[in-house]
Protein backbone atom coordinates (compact mmCIF):
# COMPACT_ATOMS: atom_id res chain seq x y z
CA UNK A 1 0.00 0.00 0.00
CA UNK A 2 0.90 3.68 -0.34
CA UNK A 3 -0.19 6.58 1.85
CA UNK A 4 0.76 10.25 2.03
CA UNK A 5 0.94 10.60 5.80
CA UNK A 6 1.71 14.30 6.10
CA UNK A 7 1.80 17.44 4.01
CA UNK A 8 4.07 20.23 5.25
CA UNK A 9 2.84 22.85 2.77
CA UNK A 10 1.93 26.13 4.45
CA UNK A 11 2.65 29.85 4.28
CA UNK A 12 2.56 32.07 7.37
CA UNK A 13 2.78 35.85 7.72
CA UNK A 14 3.12 37.39 11.20
CA UNK A 15 3.29 41.14 11.89
CA UNK A 16 3.97 42.61 15.32
CA UNK A 17 3.32 45.93 16.99
CA UNK A 18 6.09 48.27 18.05
CA UNK A 19 8.08 46.73 20.92
CA UNK A 20 11.37 46.98 22.75
CA UNK A 21 12.47 43.34 22.47
CA UNK A 22 14.75 43.04 19.44
CA UNK A 23 16.63 40.21 17.82
CA UNK A 24 19.70 42.43 18.22
CA UNK A 25 19.30 41.96 22.01
CA UNK A 26 19.26 38.21 21.48
CA UNK A 27 22.32 38.35 19.22
CA UNK A 28 24.29 40.33 21.77
CA UNK A 29 23.21 38.15 24.71
CA UNK A 30 23.85 34.98 22.70
CA UNK A 31 27.34 36.13 21.64
CA UNK A 32 28.22 36.74 25.28
CA UNK A 33 31.95 37.27 25.72
CA UNK A 34 33.15 35.99 22.36
CA UNK A 35 36.36 37.81 21.53
CA UNK A 36 36.23 41.05 19.55
CA UNK A 37 39.49 40.08 17.88
CA UNK A 38 37.99 36.79 16.69
CA UNK A 39 34.86 38.43 15.28
CA UNK A 40 36.49 41.35 13.48
CA UNK A 41 37.02 40.59 9.79
CA UNK A 42 40.00 42.94 9.62
CA UNK A 43 41.95 40.51 11.82
CA UNK A 44 41.76 37.71 9.26
CA UNK A 45 43.36 35.59 8.02
CA UNK A 46 44.42 34.24 11.42
CA UNK A 47 45.17 30.83 12.87
CA UNK A 48 44.63 29.23 9.48
CA UNK A 49 41.13 30.69 8.97
CA UNK A 50 40.48 33.07 6.09
CA UNK A 51 37.37 34.65 7.71
CA UNK A 52 35.35 34.47 10.99
CA UNK A 53 32.84 32.00 9.52
CA UNK A 54 35.61 29.40 9.44
CA UNK A 55 36.51 29.90 13.10
CA UNK A 56 35.02 26.90 14.98
CA UNK A 57 34.91 28.93 18.22
CA UNK A 58 32.29 31.31 16.81
CA UNK A 59 28.64 30.96 15.85
CA UNK A 60 27.59 32.05 12.39
CA UNK A 61 24.84 34.22 13.90
CA UNK A 62 27.39 36.16 15.96
CA UNK A 63 29.57 36.67 12.91
CA UNK A 64 26.59 38.05 10.95
CA UNK A 65 25.56 40.35 13.81
CA UNK A 66 29.03 41.83 14.15
CA UNK A 67 29.49 42.21 10.39
CA UNK A 68 26.19 44.14 10.16
CA UNK A 69 27.00 46.20 13.28
CA UNK A 70 23.82 44.98 14.97
CA UNK A 71 25.71 44.80 18.25
CA UNK A 72 28.58 46.72 19.80
CA UNK A 73 31.37 45.69 22.19
CA UNK A 74 31.13 46.92 25.78
CA UNK A 75 34.26 48.01 27.70
CA UNK A 76 34.79 48.62 31.40
CA UNK A 77 36.48 51.61 33.07
CA UNK A 78 39.88 50.09 32.32
CA UNK A 79 39.02 49.82 28.62
CA UNK A 80 38.80 46.05 28.91
CA UNK A 81 36.21 44.24 26.80
CA UNK A 82 33.39 42.71 28.89
CA UNK A 83 30.48 41.68 26.63
CA UNK A 84 28.30 42.67 23.68
CA UNK A 85 25.24 44.95 23.61
CA UNK A 86 22.54 45.74 21.03
CA UNK A 87 23.18 48.73 18.79
CA UNK A 88 19.76 50.11 19.82
CA UNK A 89 19.31 52.73 22.50
CA UNK A 90 17.63 51.72 25.76
CA UNK A 91 14.21 53.16 24.82
CA UNK A 92 14.39 52.46 21.08
CA UNK A 93 11.66 50.23 19.66
CA UNK A 94 11.40 47.96 16.65
CA UNK A 95 8.63 46.96 14.25
CA UNK A 96 8.98 43.22 13.51
CA UNK A 97 7.56 41.01 10.78
CA UNK A 98 7.94 37.33 9.87
CA UNK A 99 7.31 35.29 6.74
CA UNK A 100 7.48 31.49 6.59
CA UNK A 101 7.03 29.19 3.61
CA UNK A 102 7.22 25.42 4.04
CA UNK A 103 6.80 22.52 1.63
CA UNK A 104 7.30 18.78 1.64
CA UNK A 105 5.63 15.56 2.73
CA UNK A 106 5.98 12.21 4.47
CA UNK A 107 5.18 9.27 2.17
CA UNK A 108 4.73 5.70 3.36
CA UNK A 109 4.94 2.39 1.52
CA UNK A 110 3.52 -0.56 3.47
CA UNK A 111 3.79 -4.33 3.16
CA UNK A 112 1.23 -6.11 5.31
CA UNK A 113 -0.28 -9.40 6.36
CA UNK A 114 -3.62 -9.98 8.06
CA UNK A 115 -5.62 -12.94 9.29
CA UNK A 116 -9.28 -13.59 10.09
CA UNK A 117 -10.06 -16.21 12.75
CA UNK A 118 -13.73 -17.23 12.50
CA UNK A 119 -14.80 -13.57 12.16
CA UNK A 120 -14.10 -13.13 15.88
CA UNK A 121 -10.45 -12.12 15.86
CA UNK A 122 -8.59 -10.16 13.19
CA UNK A 123 -4.83 -9.66 13.46
CA UNK A 124 -2.33 -7.92 11.25
CA UNK A 125 1.19 -6.60 10.89
CA UNK A 126 2.83 -4.17 8.48
CA UNK A 127 6.35 -3.20 7.57
CA UNK A 128 6.39 0.51 6.72
CA UNK A 129 9.01 2.34 4.69
CA UNK A 130 8.85 6.14 4.77
CA UNK A 131 10.41 8.95 2.78
CA UNK A 132 10.53 12.45 4.26
CA UNK A 133 11.40 15.80 2.74
CA UNK A 134 10.85 19.26 4.20
CA UNK A 135 11.95 22.65 2.84
CA UNK A 136 11.65 25.88 4.81
CA UNK A 137 12.38 29.50 3.95
CA UNK A 138 11.89 32.09 6.69
CA UNK A 139 12.35 35.85 6.65
CA UNK A 140 12.51 37.82 9.91
CA UNK A 141 12.89 41.60 9.70
CA UNK A 142 12.89 44.60 12.01
CA UNK A 143 12.57 48.32 11.37
CA UNK A 144 14.29 50.43 14.03
CA UNK A 145 12.45 53.48 15.38
CA UNK A 146 15.73 55.40 15.45
CA UNK A 147 16.37 54.63 11.78
CA UNK A 148 17.72 51.59 9.99
CA UNK A 149 16.56 48.01 9.63
CA UNK A 150 17.67 44.39 9.26
CA UNK A 151 16.42 41.25 7.53
CA UNK A 152 17.49 37.66 8.25
CA UNK A 153 16.67 35.03 5.60
CA UNK A 154 17.08 31.35 6.49
CA UNK A 155 16.81 28.31 4.25
CA UNK A 156 16.62 24.83 5.76
CA UNK A 157 16.13 21.53 3.91
CA UNK A 158 15.66 18.11 5.51
CA UNK A 159 15.29 14.77 3.71
CA UNK A 160 15.72 11.10 4.43
CA UNK A 161 13.99 7.78 4.95
CA UNK A 162 13.01 5.42 7.72
CA UNK A 163 11.23 2.21 8.65
CA UNK A 164 9.08 0.70 11.40
CA UNK A 165 6.69 -2.17 12.11
CA UNK A 166 3.06 -2.00 13.26
CA UNK A 167 1.07 -4.75 14.99
CA UNK A 168 -2.67 -4.74 15.60
CA UNK A 169 -5.78 -6.77 16.37
CA UNK A 170 -9.56 -6.37 16.34
CA UNK A 171 -11.76 -8.55 18.53
CA UNK A 172 -15.52 -9.09 18.10
CA UNK A 173 -16.79 -10.40 21.44
CA UNK A 174 -20.43 -9.76 20.49
CA UNK A 175 -22.02 -8.84 17.18
CA UNK A 176 -22.51 -5.16 17.95
CA UNK A 177 -19.04 -4.45 19.45
CA UNK A 178 -15.56 -4.15 17.92
CA UNK A 179 -12.50 -3.72 20.14
CA UNK A 180 -9.10 -2.80 18.71
CA UNK A 181 -5.53 -2.43 19.88
CA UNK A 182 -2.31 -1.68 18.01
CA UNK A 183 1.34 -0.90 18.66
CA UNK A 184 3.53 1.15 16.35
CA UNK A 185 7.24 0.70 16.94
CA UNK A 186 9.48 3.78 16.68
CA UNK A 187 10.23 5.01 13.17
CA UNK A 188 13.98 4.84 12.66
CA UNK A 189 15.01 7.66 10.34
CA UNK A 190 18.30 8.48 8.70
CA UNK A 191 18.15 12.16 7.79
CA UNK A 192 20.32 14.78 6.16
CA UNK A 193 20.00 18.51 6.63
CA UNK A 194 21.30 21.58 4.83
CA UNK A 195 21.07 25.17 6.09
CA UNK A 196 22.05 28.51 4.60
CA UNK A 197 21.42 32.14 5.58
CA UNK A 198 21.62 35.72 4.29
CA UNK A 199 21.35 38.91 6.32
CA UNK A 200 20.66 42.39 4.94
CA UNK A 201 21.31 45.36 7.21
CA UNK A 202 21.14 49.15 7.27
CA UNK A 203 22.78 50.35 10.48
CA UNK A 204 25.96 52.38 10.78
CA UNK A 205 26.91 50.38 7.70
CA UNK A 206 24.72 49.11 4.87
CA UNK A 207 25.06 45.85 3.01
CA UNK A 208 24.56 42.09 3.35
CA UNK A 209 26.44 38.97 4.34
CA UNK A 210 26.00 35.31 3.47
CA UNK A 211 26.97 32.24 5.44
CA UNK A 212 29.47 29.95 3.68
CA UNK A 213 28.46 27.18 1.30
CA UNK A 214 25.49 25.13 2.52
CA UNK A 215 26.18 23.46 5.85
CA UNK A 216 25.51 19.71 5.57
CA UNK A 217 24.89 17.28 8.43
CA UNK A 218 23.61 13.71 8.76
CA UNK A 219 21.98 12.14 11.81
CA UNK A 220 19.66 9.38 12.95
CA UNK A 221 16.29 10.17 14.52
CA UNK A 222 13.98 7.82 16.43
CA UNK A 223 10.30 8.64 16.95
CA UNK A 224 8.43 7.41 20.06
CA UNK A 225 6.30 4.28 20.40
CA UNK A 226 2.61 4.71 19.63
CA UNK A 227 -0.24 2.79 21.30
CA UNK A 228 -3.81 2.81 19.95
CA UNK A 229 -6.98 1.50 21.64
CA UNK A 230 -10.40 1.69 19.98
CA UNK A 231 -14.01 0.59 20.29
CA UNK A 232 -16.86 0.64 17.77
CA UNK A 233 -20.56 0.09 18.44
CA UNK A 234 -22.52 -1.22 15.46
CA UNK A 235 -26.13 -0.13 14.95
CA UNK A 236 -27.18 -3.07 12.83
CA UNK A 237 -26.94 -2.18 9.15
CA UNK A 238 -27.67 1.51 9.80
CA UNK A 239 -24.19 2.63 10.88
CA UNK A 240 -21.83 2.76 13.82
CA UNK A 241 -20.19 5.00 16.43
CA UNK A 242 -16.45 4.62 17.11
CA UNK A 243 -13.92 6.03 19.55
CA UNK A 244 -10.14 5.80 19.65
CA UNK A 245 -7.37 6.77 22.06
CA UNK A 246 -3.75 7.26 20.91
CA UNK A 247 -0.78 7.64 23.26
CA UNK A 248 2.67 8.85 22.20
CA UNK A 249 5.37 9.88 24.68
CA UNK A 250 7.59 12.29 22.76
CA UNK A 251 10.10 12.24 25.57
CA UNK A 252 11.07 8.89 24.04
CA UNK A 253 12.45 10.53 20.90
CA UNK A 254 16.19 10.19 20.40
CA UNK A 255 18.84 11.61 18.10
CA UNK A 256 22.20 10.08 17.27
CA UNK A 257 24.86 11.13 14.82
CA UNK A 258 25.82 8.98 11.86
CA UNK A 259 29.50 9.54 12.71
CA UNK A 260 29.04 8.86 16.43
CA UNK A 261 28.57 12.42 17.75
CA UNK A 262 26.95 12.48 21.20
CA UNK A 263 23.54 14.20 21.16
CA UNK A 264 23.18 13.86 24.95
CA UNK A 265 22.36 17.57 25.42
CA UNK A 266 19.71 17.49 22.70
CA UNK A 267 18.15 14.30 24.06
CA UNK A 268 18.13 15.80 27.56
CA UNK A 269 16.28 18.84 26.18
CA UNK A 270 13.75 16.53 24.52
CA UNK A 271 13.05 14.91 27.90
CA UNK A 272 12.67 18.29 29.59
CA UNK A 273 10.66 20.20 26.99
CA UNK A 274 8.32 17.67 25.36
CA UNK A 275 5.31 15.90 26.81
CA UNK A 276 3.35 12.70 26.35
CA UNK A 277 0.63 13.42 23.79
CA UNK A 278 -2.91 12.09 24.19
CA UNK A 279 -5.22 11.97 21.19
CA UNK A 280 -8.97 11.33 21.48
CA UNK A 281 -11.06 10.58 18.41
CA UNK A 282 -14.78 10.01 17.98
CA UNK A 283 -16.65 9.36 14.77
CA UNK A 284 -19.93 8.08 13.40
CA UNK A 285 -21.43 6.83 10.18
CA UNK A 286 -25.13 6.67 9.29
CA UNK A 287 -26.46 4.85 6.26
CA UNK A 288 -29.29 6.83 4.69
CA UNK A 289 -29.92 4.18 2.05
CA UNK A 290 -28.35 0.87 1.17
CA UNK A 291 -25.92 2.77 -1.04
CA UNK A 292 -25.43 6.22 0.53
CA UNK A 293 -23.79 7.02 3.90
CA UNK A 294 -22.94 10.18 5.86
CA UNK A 295 -19.98 10.47 8.24
CA UNK A 296 -18.69 12.94 10.87
CA UNK A 297 -15.92 13.03 13.42
CA UNK A 298 -13.92 15.04 15.95
CA UNK A 299 -10.39 14.65 17.35
CA UNK A 300 -8.34 16.44 19.99
CA UNK A 301 -4.54 16.29 20.29
CA UNK A 302 -3.02 17.53 23.56
CA UNK A 303 0.02 19.80 23.81
CA UNK A 304 3.34 18.49 22.52
CA UNK A 305 5.53 21.08 24.28
CA UNK A 306 5.42 22.13 27.94
CA UNK A 307 6.14 25.40 29.73
CA UNK A 308 9.89 24.69 29.71
CA UNK A 309 10.08 24.51 25.93
CA UNK A 310 12.47 26.95 24.28
CA UNK A 311 14.95 26.99 21.44
CA UNK A 312 18.54 26.73 22.62
CA UNK A 313 21.31 27.50 20.14
CA UNK A 314 24.80 26.26 20.90
CA UNK A 315 27.51 28.89 21.36
CA UNK A 316 29.34 27.70 18.23
CA UNK A 317 26.35 26.67 16.14
CA UNK A 318 26.15 27.19 12.37
CA UNK A 319 22.33 27.42 12.58
CA UNK A 320 20.99 30.96 12.33
CA UNK A 321 17.21 30.37 12.44
CA UNK A 322 16.23 31.74 15.85
CA UNK A 323 12.45 31.35 15.60
CA UNK A 324 10.43 28.47 17.03
CA UNK A 325 6.83 27.41 17.69
CA UNK A 326 5.42 25.83 20.86
CA UNK A 327 2.38 23.58 20.47
CA UNK A 328 -0.68 23.92 22.71
CA UNK A 329 -3.30 21.69 21.11
CA UNK A 330 -4.83 20.63 17.80
CA UNK A 331 -8.49 19.91 17.04
CA UNK A 332 -9.88 18.20 13.95
CA UNK A 333 -13.46 18.46 12.69
CA UNK A 334 -14.32 16.07 9.86
CA UNK A 335 -17.27 15.30 7.61
CA UNK A 336 -17.75 12.93 4.72
CA UNK A 337 -20.02 10.83 2.57
CA UNK A 338 -19.80 7.61 0.63
CA UNK A 339 -21.67 5.86 -2.16
CA UNK A 340 -21.32 2.11 -2.83
CA UNK A 341 -22.40 -0.31 -5.51
CA UNK A 342 -21.55 -3.99 -5.83
CA UNK A 343 -18.36 -3.51 -7.81
CA UNK A 344 -17.31 0.08 -7.07
CA UNK A 345 -17.52 2.84 -4.46
CA UNK A 346 -16.75 6.55 -4.00
CA UNK A 347 -15.79 8.19 -0.68
CA UNK A 348 -15.33 11.90 -0.01
CA UNK A 349 -14.05 13.56 3.18
CA UNK A 350 -13.36 17.05 4.52
CA UNK A 351 -11.04 17.84 7.44
CA UNK A 352 -10.76 21.19 9.24
CA UNK A 353 -7.58 21.34 11.34
CA UNK A 354 -7.48 23.94 14.13
CA UNK A 355 -3.89 24.36 15.30
CA UNK A 356 -3.06 26.35 18.45
CA UNK A 357 0.61 27.39 18.57
CA UNK A 358 2.71 30.18 20.08
CA UNK A 359 5.30 31.83 17.83
CA UNK A 360 8.63 33.00 19.24
CA UNK A 361 10.87 35.09 17.01
CA UNK A 362 13.80 34.30 19.31
CA UNK A 363 14.43 33.09 22.83
CA UNK A 364 14.06 36.04 25.21
CA UNK A 365 15.09 34.05 28.27
CA UNK A 366 17.78 35.95 30.14
CA UNK A 367 17.34 39.51 28.84
CA UNK A 368 13.60 40.23 28.56
CA UNK A 369 10.96 38.97 30.97
CA UNK A 370 8.04 39.98 28.76
CA UNK A 371 7.70 39.74 25.01
CA UNK A 372 4.53 40.02 22.94
N, C-alpha and C positions, 0 to 999 in steps of 0.2 A: 504494500500500500504506500501511498504518498499523501502527505499532509503539510500544508503551510501553517506552521504553528504560531508564528508571530510576524507582524508587520511593523517595522520601526518607523515608517514614513510619517513625519509630522513637521510642521513649521510653527514656531512660536515667536511672538513679538511681545516684549515686555518693556514698558516705559515707566520711569519713576519720577516722583516729584523732587524738587530741590532738597538736598540733604547734605549733611556734613561728612558722613562716612564716605570715603573715597578709596578706590583701589590703590591709589598712591600711598595711602596709610598702610594698607596691607603689604605692599611691596617693600616699604621701608621697614616695617616690623618683621616681615619674613626674612629680609636680608640680614637683619641683626647687626653683627659686628664683623661681617665679611670685609676684608681689607680693601681700603681705597686703592692701594697700589695694584692689587689683583684685578679690580674692576676697571680701572682706567685703561682705555685702548692705547693711549699714548705710551704706555709702559711695555707694549708688546712689539716684537716677540720677546718672550722671557721663558726661561725654564723649559725650552723646547716647544712652547705653544705659540702659534702665530697670532691668536686673538683670544679674548676672554672666554668665548664660547667653548674653546678646547680645554680650558682649565677645569679639571675634574673636581676642584674644591669649590666651584661656584655653581649656582643654579642659573639656568637660561633666563628665567624671569628676572632675576636680579641684574643680569647683564643688560637686558632690554631696558629695565627701569633706569639704570645709570646712563646708558647711551642716550636715552630720550630726556634726560635730566628731569625725571619724574620724582626723584628723591635727591636729597642733598646730605653730605656728610656733616656730622655734628662734632664739634671740638670742645674740650673743657678749657678751664682758665689757663692751663699750661700748654694750650695749643696741641693737645693730644687727642687723636681721633677716639670717639666713644661709640657712636652708633649712627644710624641713618634716620632721616626724618623726611616726611612728605614735602614736596615743593610748595604746597598750599599754605596760606596763612591760617592761623588758628580759627578764625571765624568765616573762612571762605567756604562756599558751598559748591556742589556739583550737580549737574543734571544728567542722570544716567539713562542708558537705553541698552537693550539686549535683543539680539536676533539669533535664532537657532533653527537650523535645518538639518533633519536627520532622514536617512533612508537605509533600507536593508531589510532582511528577513531571516527567520529561522525555518529551514525546510527539513522535513523528516521522511526517511524511507524506512518502512517497517516490514519485517518478515515474521509471520506469526503462525501459531498452531493453536487450535481450540478443540475441545471435546465436549460431547453432550452425553451425560449418563442418565438415561431413562427420563429425560426432560425434567429432572429434579435437581441436577447439579451440572453447571457449565463451568469449565475451567479453561484458561488460556495463558499463553505466554508470547511475548514479542521481543525480538531484537531490533532496536531502533538505531539508525545511523542518521546523524544530523549534520547539516552544513549551516554555518552562521556567517553573516557579513553585516557590518554596520558602519556607515559613514556619517560623520558629524562635522558640520561647519558652524562655528559660533562667532559672533561679533559683539564684543562689549565695548561701549564707548562712554566717555564723560566729557561734558562741556564745563569748563571752570568759570565760576562767576567773576573771577578777577581777570579773565581773558585766557585764551588757549584751550586746548582740548587734547584728547588721546583716543586711540582706537586699537583694540587688541583683537586680532583675528586668529582663531585656532582651527586647525584641521586635524581630525583624528579618525583613523580607519582601523577596524578590527575585523578579522576573518579567521576561519578555522573550521574544524569538524570535531565530532565527538560521537560517543556511543553509550547506550545503557540497555538494561533489560527490564521489562515490566511483567509482573505476574498478577493474575486476577481470577476471581471466581464469582459466580452468581448461584445462589441457592433458592429453590422454590419449595418452602416447607408446606404451604397451602396454595391453592389455585390463585387466590387474589393477592398474594404477597411475593415480592422479589427482594432478596437481600444480597448486597454485593460488597466485596472487599478487594482491594488491590494494593500492591506495593510497587513503587517505581524506584529502582536503584539510582544512585547518583549518575548524572551525565558526566562522563569524563571527556573534557575538551582539551584539545591542543590548539592554542590560538597564537596569532601573530598580530602585532599592533605597530602602527606607524603614526607619528605625530609631527606637526610642522606648525610654525607660527610666524606672523608678521605683526609689527606694531608701528602705527603711524602716530606722530606726536607733533604738537605745536606748543612749545613751552618757551624757555629761553633760547632754545634751538628748534629748528623745524626740519622734519625729515621722516625717515622710516628705517627700520632694521628688520632683518630676517634671521630666524634661527638657521643653523647649518642644514645640510642635506638631511632629508627625512630620517628621523630617529627610529630605528627598527628594533623590536624586542619580541622574543618568543616566550611563552609560559604555558603551564598546564593549569586548568581550572576545573574544580569539582563542585557540582551543584549538590544541594542537600537531598536526602531521601524524601519521598513523598508517599503519604498513606491516604487512601480514599476509602470511605465507608458510605454506603447508599442503601436506600429502601424505596420501593415503588409499590403503590397500592393500585390494583387493577379494578376498574369499574366495569366488569364484564367486557362487552365489545364496544362500549361507548367511550373509553379513554382510560386515563390513569393520572395519578399524582405522584411525583417523585421528589426525593430530597437527597442531598449528598453533602458530606463533610470532607474537606481536604485539609491535611496538616502538613506543613513544611517548615522545618526549623532552619532558617537561613544562617544561624550561627554555625551550622555544620558545613558551610562552604569552605573550601580550602584553595590556596594558590601555591604552586611550586614552579620553580624555574626549570626550563629544559636543560640548562647547563649546570643545575645544582645550586643556584642562588637560594639563600634562605629567606623566605617570605614571612618569617615569624612575626615581625611587627605588623604586617598587613593582616595576617590571620588573627592576631590578637585584637586588632581594630574591628574585624568582622564580628568577633565574639562580643565585643563591647557595644557596638553601634547597631547591630541588626537584631531583629526579634524573630520569634516563631510566628508564622503567618497562618491564620485560620480562615478558611473559605467556606461559606455556607451557600448552598444552592437549593432552589426550589423551583419546580416546573410542573406544568400540567398540559395534557392534550385532551381535546374533546372531539369526538367524531360526529360531525353534523349529519353526514350520510355515510353509506358504505364506502364511498370513494373520497370524501372531502373531510379534512381535519383542520382544526385550529389549535395553535400552541402558544404558550406564554411562559415566561420565567423571570426570576430575579436572583442575583448573586451578590454577596458582599465579601470583600477581601480586606482583612484587617491590616494595620500598619506594618510596613516592612522595616522602617527605621524607628529608633527610639529617640528620647530627648538628648542622648549623648552623641547622636550622629553629627559628624562634621567632616569636612574634607581637609586632610592633613597632607601637605606637600613636604617632601624631604628637603633638607637644606641644600642638597646638591642635585636636585631633580632636573631633568630635561623637559618635564611637562610644564606647560604654561597656561593650561586651562584651569582657572581658579573657581569657576562656577560649579554648583552642585544642587541637586534637588533632594529633599527629604519627603518620604511617602507617608501619607496619613491613612488613606483608605481608598478603595475603589469599589464602585457599585456598577452592576450591569442590569439593564432592563432589556428583555428580549421578547420578540413576538414572531410568529411564523405561521405558515399554512402548508398543507400538503395534499396532493391529489394522486390517487393510485388506481391503476387498472391491473389486469392480470399479468401483463408482460412488461409494464413500464410504470414509472412514477416520477413526479416532479415535487421537490421540496423547496420552499423559499423561507428565508429567515432574516430578521433585522435585529441588530444589537446596538444599544446605546450605552457607551462606556463613560461613566462619570468618575474622573480621576481627581483626587484631592492631593495636591503636592504643595510644598513650600519651596520657593526659589531663593537661592543665596548666590549673589554675585561673587562673593569671596567670603572667607572665614573671618569674622570680626572678633573672634575670641582673643582677648588679650589687649585690645586697644580701643574697642568701642563696646559698651554694654548694651546699647540699643541701636537697632538698625531696621529701618522700614523701607 
